[in-house]
Amino acid sequence: MEYIQAFLVGGILCVIGQLLIDKTKLTPARILVTYVTAGVVLTAVGLYRPLVEFGGAGATVPLTGFGFALANGVREAVRQKGFLGVFTGGVMATAGGIAAAIFFGYLVALVFKPGDKS
């Protein structure tokens, strides 16, 4: 049942993203920022954690999950370190994902020929 719940939550998030691409003039970069910001805001108001508990990886893997991780990292760092945690918590919580994205992006660039679409 967990797989179905993850598929449903992740699928709905992807459908929303696809609708934003198809029906609006938003660029992919703006949609990315909107998703991350939505994850932070929904976490701040307490709505994203129930979604994560229901959908598991379907909620934590998409970009909204990155915002969720940022918000939780900041919350935890502020609790431990005070005001300084506002600046360090998000980076500490997401450092592994950021490092993996850079490493695998570099690896793909070595294997394939990167360049402009034109």
C-alpha positions in Angstrom: 0.0 0.0 0.0 2.9 2.3 0.7 4.0 2.1 -3.0 0.5 3.1 -4.1 0.4 6.1 -1.7 3.9 7.2 -2.8 2.9 6.9 -6.5 -0.3 8.9 -5.9 1.3 11.7 -4.0 4.3 11.9 -6.4 2.1 11.6 -9.4 -0.2 14.4 -8.3 2.8 16.7 -7.7 4.1 15.8 -11.2 0.7 16.4 -12.8 0.5 19.9 -11.1 4.0 20.7 -12.5 3.0 19.5 -16.0 -0.1 21.6 -15.9 1.9 24.6 -14.9 4.3 24.0 -17.9 1.4 23.4 -20.3 -1.2 26.0 -19.2 1.0 28.9 -18.0 3.9 30.9 -19.4 6.0 30.1 -16.4 9.5 28.9 -17.2 10.8 25.7 -15.8 13.1 27.6 -13.5 10.2 29.6 -12.0 8.2 26.4 -11.5 11.2 24.8 -9.7 11.5 27.8 -7.4 7.7 27.7 -6.8 7.8 24.1 -5.9 10.7 24.5 -3.4 9.1 27.6 -1.9 5.7 25.8 -1.6 7.5 23.0 0.2 8.9 25.4 2.7 5.7 27.3 3.2 3.6 24.1 3.6 6.1 22.8 6.1 6.0 26.1 8.0 2.2 26.0 8.4 2.2 22.3 9.3 0.6 20.9 6.1 3.5 19.1 4.5 4.4 16.7 7.3 1.1 14.8 7.1 1.6 14.6 3.3 5.1 13.1 3.9 3.7 10.6 6.5 1.0 9.5 4.0 3.0 9.5 0.7 6.6 8.8 1.9 9.0 9.1 -0.9 6.3 10.4 -3.2 6.3 13.6 -1.1 10.0 13.8 -0.1 11.7 13.1 -3.5 10.1 15.9 -5.6 11.2 19.5 -5.3 8.6 20.2 -2.6 10.4 17.6 -0.6 13.6 19.7 -0.9 11.8 22.6 0.5 10.5 20.4 3.3 14.1 19.3 4.1 15.3 23.0 4.1 12.5 24.1 6.5 13.1 21.1 8.8 16.9 21.8 8.8 16.4 25.4 9.7 13.9 24.6 12.4 16.3 22.0 14.0 19.3 24.3 13.7 17.5 27.2 15.3 16.5 25.0 18.2 20.1 23.9 18.7 22.1 27.0 17.8 19.7 29.9 18.1 19.6 32.6 15.4 22.7 31.4 13.7 20.7 28.2 12.7 18.6 30.3 10.3 21.7 30.6 8.1 23.2 27.2 8.5 20.3 24.8 9.1 19.0 24.5 5.5 22.5 24.0 4.0 23.4 21.3 6.6 20.1 19.5 6.1 20.4 19.4 2.3 24.2 19.1 1.8 24.1 15.4 0.8 21.5 16.0 -1.9 23.3 19.0 -3.2 26.6 17.2 -3.3 25.0 14.2 -5.1 23.4 16.5 -7.7 26.7 18.2 -8.4 28.6 14.9 -8.6 26.2 13.1 -10.8 25.6 16.2 -13.0 29.4 16.3 -13.6 29.5 12.6 -14.3 26.7 12.9 -16.9 28.5 15.9 -18.5 31.6 13.8 -18.9 29.7 11.0 -20.6 27.5 13.1 -22.8 28.2 16.2 -24.8 26.7 19.1 -22.9 25.6 22.2 -24.9 22.8 24.6 -25.8 19.6 23.3 -27.3 20.0 25.4 -30.4 
